[in-house]
Amino acid sequence: ELDLVEKLWPSKVVVLDEAKKSAGNFTGDFDEQWQILSSVPTTLWDIYFGESVQGDICERYRQETGFELALTETKLTKVNNALMRERVRRYRGQEIDVRPHIKGRSKNPKYAFRVHYYVDRERRLIVIGHCGGHLTTSGTQRIK
């Protein structure tokens, strides 16, 4: 699905190798995954770069897709350096932060689909840095 998104919308989406790797390790609801992935170069891209770039990003995305979007992590996750390193990727020779993420509907961390991304404002691209299972958070550490 990531390859298809990249092929269909090359001027709007870049998929990092780490995202392809994480996607390969995840099995879940393919329909939900496609709904979310295809919304990245359409709905999400329009929210960031379209003609009407105003209003609350998370609320606009939820209203248009029905999926939740979070721009950051909880306070407990943010103070844990090891957890925050999971949200760093390399893109065009620089470290980027992929904290913003779209959440699938499952609340079970084992089946929870997530797409973490970075907004390249200069090139007008959404960079997908993680696609697949829930990254470790302060909450999922307690569950394990």
Steps between C-alpha positions, in 0.01 A plus 500: 500500500787739574654433160166575336456827693849605395432407139160671481600824678876553452464877517330484841649207692841356579524164678816435699659155506427476875129536425513220245684281749251569780208439262645162405489393864133590551188306417165658548189632330609571140186703431568732794865525405412602144245755623768662716787474252299636208384790719861616551557641148140614468335621821811552714698662219209736429477597867868598503545635147157555343329830436322507837781454751321609816338347803597217730696237303393209721133593500490564125664163434259318734197668345608409146622144563358377829851416621685665787818697444744601774773758446711392796531245780396502865713681756623171650613373160671830413719496812635152418799543266498135388135525394556829321792351302245260345342808341815629329584419138754619244371680193711689247802486732321641805328362805124549492233455765213266405290556813189603306298187433172365375334236714311195384189409697638211707598600854693175551870592457564164330252579220502879507593635155701822497645723229763741634599784270700817448389804302764623253364850454777606262426220250128477584521130587371272772785268602384168645755386757313214667210287384373207698479409865481735792839650593593455864348759733500544876158330497598200288809446715271448801287249305801284412 
